[in-house]
Amino acid sequence: MRDDRRRDYERKKWLQVAGHFGMGAVFGAVFAGIVLFQNYFGLSTVIATSEAPTLVRVVFVVGVSGSFAFLAAITGFLFLVHED
C-alpha cells in the first residue's frame, strides 16, 4: 500500500511539472506571436525578406515556445522540490 501511495504522489508531481511545461509553451507561443505581429525589433521585416518566410516564422515560434516551456518546467520542478 505504501508503494501505491508513493506512486500516486510522484504521478501527481510529474503531472504538475507537465502542466508547467504546457503553460510555458502557450505563453512562449503568444509572446512570439506578439513579437512577430507587432514587428518589434524589426524582426518580422527581416523574416519577410528571407527565402522561406513561413518556415522561418514557424521555427521562430516553435523555438521560443520550446524555450519558455523548458524553463517553466524547470522552474515548476524546483518549486515542487522546494515544497517538500
N, C-alpha and C positions, 0 to 999 in steps of 0.2 A: 504494500500500500504506500509505503514511503517513496518508492521509486515512481509510482504513478503521480503522486503529488509534485515531486520534483520535475518530472517531465512536463506536467501541465504548467508549472511555474516558468520553466525555460521556454516553452512554446509561447506563453503569453509575452515574455520579454522579447523574443525574436519577432513576434507579430508587431510589437510596438516599434522595434527598430525598422521593420519593413514599412510601417506607417510613416515614420520619419523620412525614409527613402522616397516614398511616393509623394509626400508633401514637398520635399526639396525638388523633386523632378517637376512638379507642377509650377512651383514658384520660379524655377530656373527657366522653364519654357515661357512663362508670362514675362519675365524680365527680358529674355532675348527677343521676344516679340515686340515689346515696348521699345527696346533699343533699335530694332530694325524699322519699326513703323514710324517712330519719331525722328529717325535719321540722326541720332546722337553720334557725335564724333565723326560724322560723315561716312559712317560705316555702310549704310545702305547704298550710298552713291558708289563707293568703292566696289561693293559686291555686284552692283548692277553693271559695271564695266568689265566684269570678269568673263571668262569664256563660257562658263556654265553657272549662271547666277542662281538658278533654282537649287542646284546641288550644293552650292556654297552656303546658301541660306539654310538648307536642311542640316548640313554638317555643323553650322554655327549653332543652331537651336539645339540640336542633339548634344553637342559638346558642352554648351553652357548648362543645359538641363542635367546632363550626367554629372557635371562637376558639383552643381548645387545639391543633387541627390546624394552623392557620395559624402559630401561634407555634412549634410543634415543627418545622414545615417550615423556617421562617426560621432557627431555631437549628441544625438539621441542615445547612442550606446554608452557614451561617457556619463551622461546624466543618469541612466539606469544603473550603471555600475556604482556610481557615487551614492545613489539612493539606498542601495542595500547595505 
